[in-house]
Amino acid sequence: MRARHMERHRSDRIGWVRAAVMGANDGIVSTASLILGVAAAGALRHDLLIAGLAGLVAGAMSMAAGEYVSVSSQSDIEEADLKRERHELATDAVAENAELVGIYVKRGLEPGLAQQVADQLTAHDAIGAHARDELGIHDLARARPVQAALASAGTFSIGAALPLLTILVVPVAHLKPSIVAASLGCLVLLGAVAARVGGAKSGVGALRVAFWGALAMAITYGVGALFGSAL
């Protein structure tokens, strides 16, 4: 008996992986940077905790709203294109069929075979064929605003919780280096896991995320130290 051929693809993860990684990364980087900037200005533990909590709430809401608006715009464009395509199929089916034939010929099919494929796909699911092959709209990559918003807000909150926990458990004297170390460690882990889920090299993903996180924290700390000394 011939073994069944199984393939594992990752394209169906594009939407939620992108939103989740971006949310967690922003949660760690923005909250840690905010706390370090305030700490560099000489703030006390209580003030750091308040600043961190405010950053968590504001950031989570901003991420949710931003993702929802952005992905909703993409969804609106997709729906408008599909509506127009349905109208064209209803009013000029011959021209639409010819468009499919032309697409398949450009992809390498003989004209006769391209016509057969276009006819069969149109008979099976005309709008699906045009959405996929003419408009480039695939079910796996369709815009899902609510899913993106929830994933971004949730993972942002999880990421932002790390610096806040550090404030609560680490002595004040070691607070700043501990936040940097914990944040960079989590960013490295996040980058590696995200790359692994997406099928890329873990090391490259880890270094990429850690570099930009370290740069953001360094700049924010410098700004806090500069203005703190000026005041």
Sequence and secondary structure as in RCSB ss.txt:
>XXXX:A:sequence
MRARHMERHRSDRIGWVRAAVMGANDGIVSTASLILGVAAAGALRHDLLIAGLAGLVAGAMSMAAGEYVSVSSQS
DIEEADLKRERHELATDAVAENAELVGIYVKRGLEPGLAQQVADQLTAHDAIGAHARDELGIHDLARARPVQAAL
ASAGTFSIGAALPLLTILVVPVAHLKPSIVAASLGCLVLLGAVAARVGGAKSGVGALRVAFWGALAMAITYGVGA
LFGSAL
>XXXX:A:secstr
          GGGHHHHHHHHHHHHHHHHHHHHHHHHHHHTT  HHHHHHHHHHHHHHHHHHHHHHHHHHHHHHH
HHHHHHHHHHHHHHHH HHHHHHHHHHHHHHTT  HHHHHHHHHHHHHHHHHHHHHHHTS   GGG   HHHHHH
HHHHHHHHHHHHHHHHHHHS GGGHHHHHHHHHHHHHHHHHHHHHHHHTS HHHHHHHHHHHHHHHHHHHHHHHH
HHHHH 
